Amino acid sequence: RYRTQHKKRPLSIDPPPPINNIMMMHYTTNNTTEGSSERLSLYPAYSKTAPQPPAHVIRNIADHNNQMAAASRDDEETVADAANTLAEWRGNTVPEKEAKALRHVFDDLQDHFGYQRVDPRVRFNNTNLARLGNGGTWFGDLDFTYDIKGDHCNLAYIGMDVCVDLTPKLVHKDGQPMLKDYGNSWVYVYLPGLTLDKFNSYVKIGTGWDVSDERTVYDPNRNLVAIEAKMHHQTGQPKPSVWVAKDKNASEQDMSFSRIGTVQDVSSHPSQQRIHRGVGIFSVSMEVEGGPNVRPTPGMGCEANLCFTLVSLRTWGITDCVAPIVHAPSKWY
């Protein structure tokens, strides 16, 4: 029978073969749906550019004749100029340093979590938790700092080797809704348990929070995990896009992808209603239960729930190594 989702239930999933690389993007772009552009989500939680020094500080430095002070001023101006220089990246106008991080993560497919991969050179940063409404649940977004050859670049996105399930689901049973809005506002994403364990360990190191497994469906026989990934789908929101490899046999250095549409578009075509193997790029937020007036902190007995939002998918194609979920494992019927 079916079980509550926080309990462990076999998925009947065969372990996926090693997954290599993929790419994706973020931030609002133009509405082009062809070529190399991509419309991405804008998350305003992070300050991407360094603040300018106050005017009186600039004047004092300019008036100072000491050679050391002048050198220091020049360094500060160089840093500020670099932070405020804008660059184009696949239809997105972003700070130059952020464009570097986008190329690193999405174009070069570096530092994402995956099967038998080296540990990513990335630090997880905790944002301040905020309470929405009058309830006791506190929310916050995760931010990621990538070490790109000694240059530390912040980004709101992280990649993982995954299988994205676009197969049709049982929508109703005995008149009851099941897996409501699947393929439009959310999808199942499958990945090895070890990959998610590694991801959660980075959360612990970077933020101090232990991660709960309540929102995962776990197959102990094959050590695979299914998570429910949200997707933007409403009018005006940038929907996640799907990019397919032009040559699946190309080397990582020569790998390139073509955009074939949004996840919602692709999942509506019968020929594509399968499980797609590749790299998913996600934004990640955190939810923690606490009191209505006291912000929860790590180490006080609470665990954080992670919420993944799929932003884009780079895929090498369809895999038959994973058996999809076809019902609602979070409920009893």
N, C-alpha and C positions, 0 to 999 in steps of 0.2 A: 504493500500500500504506500501511499504518499506520506510525507513527513513534513514537519515544520522545517523551514529553510535553515534555521541555525543548527539543526541536527545534521549529522553526516549521513548522506545517502548516496549509494553508488550511482554513477552516471552512465555506466557501460561505455566508457570512452577508452579507445586505444591511444597510447601515447603518440603525440605527433612527432614526425621526423624533425631533426634539427632545423630551425628556422633561421635564415640568414639576415637579410636586411630589408628595409622599407622606408618610406618617408611620408611627411605630411606637414601641416602648417597651422597658423592661427591669425588673429587680428582681422578686422574688417578689411576687405579688399573690394575691387570693382566686381561687377556682376558677371564678368566673363565666365563662361562655363566650358570653354575650350582652351587648348593650348597649355601654357605653363602657369596660368593664374589660378588662385584658389581663394574662395571667400571663407574667412576664418573668424572665430569668435573673439570678441574683445572683452577682456576681464580687467576692470579698472582698479583692482585691489592693490596693484603694485606700482610703485614709483620707478619708472624706467630710467629717468635721467637725473643726474646729480644736480642739486640746487645751486644756483649762482651765489657767489659770495656777496654780502651786503655792500652797498655802494661806498660806505665810509671805509670799509676794509680795503677795497680796491684803490681808493684815493690815497690812503696811508701807504700802501705798498708802492704806488707810483711815485710818491714823494720821497721815498726812502732811497738814499744813494748808496747804501751798503751793497756790495757786489753779491753777497750771499743772499740777502733779502730779494734782490732783483732776480737771481736765479730761481729762488723759491716761487716768486710771482710768475715767472715764465712757465714753470712746471704746472702751477695751478691753472693758468690760462689754457695750457695744452690739454689738460684733463677735461676742463669744461668744454673746450671746443670739440673734443672727440665725442663727448657725451651728447652734445647738441647737434652734431652733424647727422643729417638724415640720409638714408640709403633706400633704394628700391629693392624689394625682394618679392618676386612672383606676384606683382600687383599690389604689394603692401609697402607703404612708406613708414619706416620705423627708424629709430636711432641706429647709427652705424654699428654699435656694439651688439645691439640686439639682432641685427641682420646677420652678424657673425655667428651668433648662437643658433639662429634659425637654419642657416646653411649647415652648421655642424650637426644638428639634430635631425633635420628633415631631408636635406640634400645629400649630405655625406653619411647619414645613418649611423652616427656615432653615439656611444654611451647610452644605449638602451638596454633594458633588462631582458635576458633571454636564456634559452636552453644552452648550457655549456658555454656561456659567454664569460669573458673576464668581467670583474666588477666595474661598473660604470664609474667614471670620474665625475661624480655629481654629488652635491650636498643638498639635503632637503631642509628647507627653512620653514619655520612655523610662523604663521600670521596670527595676529591677535584674534581670539575667539570673540564673537559677538552674538548676543541673543536676539532672535527675531520673534516679535510678538510677545505674548505673556507667558509662554511655556518655559520649560526648564531645559530645552535643547539649545546648545551653543554651537555656532558654526564658524568655520574659518577655511581659507584656501591655502593650499601648499604652493610654495615657490621653490624653484630649483636653480642652483648655481653650478654651472658647468665649468670645469677646469680645461680650457682649450689652449694647450701648450703654454700654460702659465698665466693665461689671461682669464679672469673669472667673469663670466657672463651670466646674467640672470634671465630666466625664462619661466613662463607659467605652464610649461608642457613637458611631458615625459613620455618616452616610448617603451613598449614592451613587445616581445615576440608573442603573438596570440593567434588563435583561430576565432574568427567572427562568424557566428551562426546566422545565416540568412534563410534557413529552411522554414517552410510554413509550419504553423503551430495549430494545435487544437484550440479553437477560439471559444467554443461553448461545450459544456457537458451537462446534460439534463437541464438545459435552460439557464445554467449558471455561467457567467463570463469567466474565461480563463486566459491568462497571458494577454491582458487588454493592451491594445495599441502596440503590439510587438512589431518590430521592424520600422516603426515610425518614431516613437519617442524613446525606445530602448531596445537593446539586443543582448543576448548572451554572448559572453566572451570566455573562451576556454584557454587555460594556460597551465603548465606544470606547477604542482604545488611548491616545488623548490624555488621557482621563479617568484611566486608571490611571497614566499617566506623571505627571500632576499630583499624584495621590495619593502616588506614590513620592517625588516631590520634597519634599513636606511631611514624609515620613518622614526623608529625608536632612537637612533643615534642623533638624527637631526633635530627632532622636536621633543624627545623625552616621552612621547606617548606610546603605550602598548596598543596594538591594533586588535580589535575584536574580529572573530571569524563568523559572526552571526549572519552576515550578508553573503556568505559563500555557500556553494553546494560542492561537497567534496567527495571524490571517489577514492577511497583508501586503497583499492586494489591496484589502481593505475597511477595514483598520486597526481591526479589532475583536479583542477578547481574551475568552477564556473562562477563568474561574477556578472551582475546585471549592470551594464554600462548604459548610462543615459545618453540621449542625443538631442540636440536642438532641432526643433521641427516646426515651430510656429512661424507665422508670417513675419518676415523681417529679420528672423534669426538665421545666421549662417549654418546651413546643414552640413554634416560631415561628408566629405567627399571620398571617393574610391579611386585609387590609381593602380593600374596593373603594369607589371613588368613588360617592357617591350621585347626583351630577350632573356628568358629565364636562365639561360646557360652562361650569361655574361658574368664577368668577374665583378667583385664589389666595386672596384674602381670605375668600371664601365657600365654599371647598372643604371638604367633610366626607366622612367615610368610615364604612362599616359593617363590622363584623367578620363574616366568613363561616366561620371555622374555622381550624384549623392548616394549615400547608403540607401535612402528611401527609394530613389529611382531604381537602383540596381536590384533591390530586394523584390521589386514588383515584376521583374522579368523571370518567367519560369526557368529559363536556362541558367540563371544566376542564383536560383534559390537553393544554394548549397552552403557548405562550410568553406570559408575562404581563409587561407593560411598566409600570414604576413606579419607586418609590424603595425601596431595601432599606436597612435599618439593620443594622449589623454590629458585633460585637465583633471586635477584631483582636489577634492575638498574634504573636510573633516567635520564630523558631528560628534559631540560629546554630551552626554546627559549630566546635568548638574542642577543646582538650585536656581530659582528665578532671580535671586539677587546676588549670588556669589559665583564668580567665574571659576569653572573647574580648572585644576592644574594637574600636571603629570605627577604620578607617585602617590595620589590620594585614593587609589583603589578603583578609579574609573578607567575604562578603555575607550578608545576612539573608533568610530566607524568611518571607513573611507568610502567616498562616493566618486566613482569614475565617470567622466563624461568623454565619450569618444568624439574626437575632433576630426580625425582623418585616418585613412587606412591605405597602406601600400601593400599590395598582395602579389604573390607569385602565381596565384591561381587556386584551384579547388583541391581539397584533400578529402579522401574517403577513409581516413584513419580515425575519425572522431564520430561517435554516435551522438546525434543531437538530442537535446531535451525536447520533448513534444507535449508536455503537460505543465501544470503549475506545481512545482515541488514545494512551494511555500504554504500550501493549503491542504486540508484534508477533504476528500470526496468519498 
